[in-house]
Every structure is written in C-alpha cells, then in structure tokens.
Amino acid sequence: MRHRVFWFLLLSSFLILPACAHVISKDLRVAADPHLSFRQIGHDPNAYRGRTVIWGGEIIDTINQGDGSTLVEVLERPLGWRGEPDRSSPSEGRFLIQDEKYLDPYIYRKGREITVAGEILGERKRPVGQTDYRYPLISNKQLYLWPVYYYAPYPHSYYGPWGYPYPGYPWWGYPYGGWGFGFHYHFR
C-alpha cells in the first residue's frame, strides 16, 4: 500500500509541476536582463536598443498595419513568478509590441492580459488624448495570451443526501455547495 501511495504522489507531481512553469522559454529568460526596469528603459528606449526584455500587462489596442504586421498597445504591469501580469500593482506606462504577422483584434482585444519576450527596437510616438506619448517598441519573440477566467452561478439547487437543498453539487456534502459555493470556473 505504501508503494502505491508513493507512486501516486510521484506521478501526480509530474503532472502538476508543468502547470507551475514560467510561460516564457528558458532561453529568452536567460537572454533578458532582469536588472533593467520598465521605468529605466522608458526614459530613453533608444539607449537600450537590441536588449531583450520580458514585459507584460493589459492590452489597450491591437492595430493591424497595411503590410500585414500588427502593433499591440499594452499597459505595463509588473510580472509574477510565472510571468503573469499583476493587476493589483500600479503600471509604469505603456509599450508597443511589433509582430510581423497578423494578430486577430478580437482575440487580442482590449482588457486581455499578455506576456511578451522581445528585443527593444527603440521608440515610437503615438497620440494619447491630446499629447504625443513616447512608447518603447519591442519586437515579438514569444507571446503568451493569458486565458480569461470568470465565475458563472450554477443555475439550480439540489437536494443532498441529507434531504435539505443547497446550491452546487450534491456529492460535496456541505451546505451551500461546500468549496464551490454554487459557482463554476469557465474559460473564455
């Protein structure tokens, strides 16, 4: 019995650990300079031309160019240990991603979270309101679009094995749905 538990735990750890990996490849993470901050580069992007960075944030706009390439405007957010943008942290500005291929504006729409590894190409000025904003411009070497999670209420209640109603799944055995409280995870 002890061997079965050991093998079960070993196998399940091999299945769970890849889900905890960073979303950017190891080669690009090694090439990126972790000591360069977004604020530092934002003051003079041309001085850091050719350096590799890993940035992320929330998509503001996706602009398809006439030559088939795409510009993605992103509101920068600090990244967590897996590379996921942290919405609770303040932003230090905006940046542009230049991708040589077409990116669908519906998929890369406003509000989606994104992480990108790329090379700094310099800067590009674009209007934001009444002013010209100086964007750091990076090329896309690897891009990760984070899935959207939302909660949807479960539509009906069940009678559990003890005879009283509660929302959620009947086999959880706790009033009010136990762990799920009558909600499901959905991907969008």
N, C-alpha and C positions, 0 to 999 in steps of 0.2 A: 504494500500500500504506500509506503514511504517513497518508493521509486516512482510510482505513478504521479504522486504529487510533485516530486522534483521535476520530472519530465514535463508535466503540465505547466508548471511555473516557468521553466526554461523556454518552452515553445511559445507561451503567451508573451514572454518578454521580447522574443524576437519579432513577434507580430506587432507589439505596441511601440517599441522603440523607434521604428522608422517614422511613425506619426509625430515624433518629437524632434525631427531633424529640421535643420535650417532650410529655407526654401530656395536659397541661392547656392550654387555649386561651390564646392570647396576651393577649386582653382580660382574662381573670382573673388571669394572671400580672402584668400591669401594675397591676391594681387591688390586688393583695396587697402588703402591706408586708413586704419582706424583712428588715427590721431587728427585727421582733417575733419573739422566740424562743418556743418552746413553754413553756419554764420560766417566762418572764416572764408570759405570759398565764395559766399555770396557777395562779399565786399569787392572782390576782383576775380571773377571766374577765369579771365584770360590768363592770369598768372599760374593757374593750375591746369592748363590745357594738357591733355594726354594722360592725366591721372585717373585711376579707376576708383569709383565710389559706389557705395550701396546706400540708396535712399529709398524712402517710401512715404506714403501719405494717401490723401484722398483726391480722387480725380475731380478736377473742376470742369474740364472741357476736352474733347477729342476733335481735332481738326484734321481732316483729310486734305492733302495737298494735291495739286494738279498733276504732279509727276508720279503719283501712286504711293508716296510716303505719307506718314502720319506724324503729327505733333500732339502730344498728350500733355496738357497743363495740369500740374499736380500741386496741391497744398501740402507742404512738407510736414511730416510728423516724425518724432524720434521712433526708432525701431526697438522692438523687444528682442529677446534672445533667439527667437525663431525667425526674426525678420518681419514680424507683423507690426504695422503702424499702431502706435498707441494714441487712441483718440482722446484720452484724458490729459495728455501732455500738450502744452502750447506749441504752436507752429512757429518756425523761424522764417517763413517766407514761402515763395513759390519757385518751382523749377519746371523746365520743359524736357520732355523725352522725345528724341527724334528716332523714329523707327522707319526703316527703309521699305517696309511692306505696309499694306493696307490693314488697319485695325478697325473693326466694326464699331461705330459710335454707340450702338445700342448695347453691345457687350461691355465696352469700355466707357460706360456712361457716368455722369456726374454722381458723386457720392460713393462710388466703389473704391475699396482700398486696394493699393497696388504697392509692390516692392520691385525695385529695378536695380540691376547692376550694370554700370556702363562707364564709358570714358567721357571725361569732360571735354566738350568741343569749344567752349568759350561762353559767350553770352549772346542773347538776342533781346531786343527791346520790342515790347508789345504794349498796347494801351490797356490800362486797368482803370476804368472810370475815366476821369479827366487827365490822368497822368500817364507818362510812359514808364513802364516798370522794366527793370533790367533783370531778366531771367537767366540763371545758369542753365546752359543747354548741355544735355548729356545724350550720348548715343545708347541705344538699347543693345546690350549684350545678352542679358537674360531678364525676363519679365515674369512676374508672378501676380496674377489677379486673385485676390482673396475671395473665397465664397461668402455669400451673404446668408446669415442665419436670422431667422425670425421665429417668433412663437405664434402658434395658432391654437386657439382654445379648442379643446375636444368637444364635439357637438352634443353629446348626451351623457347621462349618468347611468351607472349600472348598479344592480343590487349585488352586493358582495356575498361571500359565503356565509356571513353572519346575519344577513337579512336586512341591512339598512343601506340606503342609497349613498353613493359617493361618486364624484366625477373621476374619470380616469379609468384605469384598467382594473378589472375585478380581482386579478390574482396578486396584486400588490398587498392587499390585506390591510391597508391603513385608511382611516377616514380621510376624505378629501384628496384621494389619489396618491397618497404616500409621497414618494420622491418627486413625481412629475406634476403634482397639483393640477392634473387635468390638461396639461399642455404637451405638445409635441414639438420636436425640432424639425424644421423644414429648411431645405436649401433652396435658394432661388437662383 
